[in-house]
Amino acid sequence: MAAEDLDPSADLVVHALNERNVPVMRFDLAAFPQHLDLAAEHGGHVSGWQGDLITSTRAVRLEEVRAVYYRRPGLPHISRAVDPAYREWAQGQALVGMVQVLSSLPVLWLHHPDIYRASAYKPGQLAAATAAGLRVPCTLVTNSLPRAREWAAGIGGPLIVKPVTAGAITLHDRSMMLPTRRIEASDLDESLELTAHMLQEWVPKRHEVRLTVVGSQMFPVAIHAGSDAATVDWRSDYDALSCEPTVIPEEVADGVRRFMAGYRLNYGAFDFVVTPTGDWVFLECNPAGQWQFIAAATKLPIAEAHASLLQGAV
């Protein structure tokens, strides 16, 4: 298991595997190469890699690995003994060396890095969701103010603006995610031309749904917002949320299965709007999304589903 040291979701999966007496070795890539040793050999006669992965407390033979849970590990930390001019290069060598050896193992992966990169971005997801039969909002990706105003006039109502990709931004020495914002067409100005922006029609909400999919198991949870900020983007105000398990329409479940098959995903955290008339509208899928807060609020066995998938039960 490759995950950050302080990751409550990973903690729950480790606990569920320990309950089943399944051997687990957990590490953070940030420990490599200073506190984690890799010795991988490819002899040219046998497919795959053989060798050892060793931490200060655990060791595993690569050929004995049966599954890899790869969940947002840190980047390798390079010793200050390395000249600053070479540290970025050395970090790249460490990252590719470790990840490519692990990703070449013929085992089950949760969040395979290649599949994650192919499936993580919203513009591609919207096209894939439509192809899978899911309803999506009308969307414009642009840096052209005249085109944005023309498009907004065609929508004829409120809009939202959101980041094209979910990267963090550092403001006042604090890392934070930019939330989705509701705007009017009159709010569009020249700042839109400074980079790519994603604009969408505002979809009226009865509530939202976070659908956590682990292998073949689906855990749909209705999220009810108790504040204006949470109504626009529930990530903006977690304290104002209430969650409860809900039922996913079969045609939506079929579309989700097609979406996941198209990307070869075995995990996804899907976000939907449920309209006042009961239609489910796809917003996005995070192929390494958080689920611990959903499990805590609903007591759904999401950690156990991860353990079953990694163990090979489902």
N, C-alpha and C positions, 0 to 999 in steps of 0.2 A: 504494500500500500504506500503510494507516494502522495503525501498531503502535508499541508502546513501543520506545525506542531500544535497550534491553537485553532483547531477546527472541530466544533462540537458535532457536526454531521459525521465526520470521520470517526470521532470518538464512539458514537452510537453504533456504527458499523463494526468497529473492532469489538465492542462489547457483545454484539449479537453473534459474531463469529466465535468469540471466546466461550459463549454459552453453549455452542455446539462442538466445542473442543476442536475447532479448525485452527491449525497453526497460522499465525499472522506475523509478518515482519513489516513494521511501519517505519517510514523514514521521510524526511523532508529533503528535497533536492538542494535546499540551502546548505545542508551539511556536507555536500560534495563540492570539492574533493578534500576538504580539510579534515572532516570527521567521519568520512564514509569512504570505504575502499571498494573499488570495482576491479575485478580481474576476469575478463571475458575472452575466451579463446574460440576461434573458428578454424578447425583443422583442414577444411577443404574437402573432407570425405563424408561428413555427416551434416545434414541440414540443421541450421540453428546454431546457437551459442551455448558454450559450456563454461563453467567457472563459478566465481563466488561474488557475493555482495555482502559486505561485512560492516556493521556498525559497532559501536563500543559495547553493545549488549547482545546483539543478535547476529546470526549469519545464515545465509541461505545459498544453496546450490541453484544456479540458474536453471538447470535442467529439471529441477524439482518444482519449479513454480507452476501453478495451475491456473492462476488468475491474477490480474493486476487491476487495482483500484487506483486510478490516477485522478486526483482531485485537487486542482489548483495548488500544486506545490510551489515553493519559492524558487527563485533563481539561484544557481550555485554561487556561493561566496568564495571569492578568490583571495588568497593570502595577500596581506600588504607587503610581503616580501617581493611580490611580483611588481616590476616597474609599472607605474600607472599607464604608460603608453601601451602596455600589452595586456592590461587587465580585461578589457572588453573582449579581446581576442581569446584570452584564456577562458573566460566565462562561456563564450560560444563553443569552445572545444569541449568543455565539461558538459554543457547542456546537451549537445548533439551526441557526444559519446555515450552518455548514460541513457538518454531517451531512445536513441536508435537501437541500442542493444536490447533494451526492454521491449520496445515496440516490435522487434523482430521475433520475439518469442511466440511460438504457436499456441497461445493461450487465450482464454476469454479476457476481454478488456472492458472495464467501465470507464468511459470517457477517453477512448483512444485519441491521442493528440492529433493524429492526421484527420480523423473523422470529426473531431471537435472543430478544427480549423475550417473544414469544408462546410460545416453546418451552423456556425455560430453567428452569422451576420444577417441582419434583418432584411435587406433587399432580396437576397437569395431565398430566404425563408418564405417571404410573401409569395414569390412565384411558385415555390414548391408546395405551399399550402393550397394555393388555388388549383394546382395540378392534382392535388390529393382530394379535391372536392370540398375543401373547407372555405367558408366565407371569410373574406378579408376586407378591411377598410379601403376606400379609395385613397391612394397614396401618391405623393410627388416627391422625388428626390431631386434637388436642384440647387444651384447657386445663382440663378437668374431671377432678379426681383420682378421684372416685367412678366416673365412666365409664371412666377408664383402668384402674382396678383390676378392674372388671367384665369389660372386654375382655381384660385379661391373664389372668384366670382362665379365660376361654374358650380362649385360646391354649394354656395348660397347659404352658408350657415357657419357655426363655430368650427374652429380647427384645433388640432393639437400639433405641437412641434416636439420632436424627440431626437436624441442623438442617433446617428446612423449606426454607430457601434457603441457598445456599452463599456467604453473605457473610462477610467477614473481621471479626475482632474484635481490638481493640488492647488488649493487656495489658502493663503495665510498658514502655510506649513501643515495643512490638513488635507488628507486625501478624501475625496467625496465623489459620489455619483451624481450626475446631472439628472434631475427628474423630468418627466414629461410635463409640459405646460399647455394649458388651454389658452388659445388666443383668438382674436378676431382678424378678419382680413385687413382691417385698418391698422393692425399692429405690425404688419410686415414693413420692414425698412431696409436701408442699404446694408445693414450688418449681415443680412442674409447672404450677400455676395462674397463674404470673406472666406467661406468654406462650404462644403456640402451640408444641406439640411434636409431632414425628412419631415414632410408635412402630411397630415392625414385628416380626413373628415372626423369630426367628433361623433362618436357612436353613443347614443343614449344608453344609459346603464340601469338595469334593475340591480345588478351586482356584478362582481367579477368572479372568475374561477381560476384557481391555480390547480392544474392537473399535473400530478407527478406520476410519471410512467417509469416503471422499473421492470425491464424485460417484458413479459406479457401482462403484468399487473398494472392496473390503473387506479389512482387514488384522486378522484375529483373532489375539491373542497371549495365551497362557496365562500367568498370574502366580502363581507359587508362593511362599508366605510361609514365611519361616524364623524367625519369632519370634511370640510371643503377640500383641503389638501389631499386627503386620502381618496376622495371621490375622483379626483383627476389622476392621481398616481398613488396607489396604496402604499408604495415604498416610502412615501414622504412622511407618513405618520402611523407607525406600527401600533402605537398606543390606542389609536382610534379604531382598530380593526376587531371584528369578531368573525370567527371561522366555524364552519360546520360542514361535515361530509354531505355531498349531494350526489345526484344521479346524472350520468352523462348520456345524452341521446345516442342511440346505437349508430346513427349515420355519422355523428361527430367522432365517435370512437373508431369507426371504420376509416374515416379520413385521417385520424391521428396515426393509425397503424400504417396506412399508405405513406404518410409523411416520414415516419420513422424508418420504414423499409427503404424508402428512396435515399435516405442519408446513411443507412446502415447503423442507426442508433439503437442502443439497448437501454438508454436512459434519456429522459427529457423532462424539463419543467416548463409546461405550457401555460401561457396566460390567455384567457378568453374574457371577452365582455359578453354578458347575457343581457339582451335588450329587454325592454318592457314587454315585448310580445313573445319572449322566450327563445329568440334566435341566438345561437352561439357564434360569436365573431372572433376569429383568431387574431391575436396581436403579435405574439412571438413565442419562440421556444429557446430556452437556455439549456444547452446540452451539458452543462455542469452547474445547474441552478441549485440554490439553497432549498432545503426541505425540512431542516430541523425544526423551524418555528411552526411549520404546518403539523408535523408529528407531535410536537409538544401541545399544541392547541386542541388537537382532535384525537390523540392517542391511536392514530392509525399506524399499522405495523410497517412503516416504510423502511426502517432500519433492517427489520427481519427480511423484507423483500430483497434488499441489497445483499444480505448474507446468503439468502437462498440462491440468488443468481450467481454470486461468486463461488458458492459451494457446488453449484451445478444441479440444484434441485429443480429449478425452473428455467 
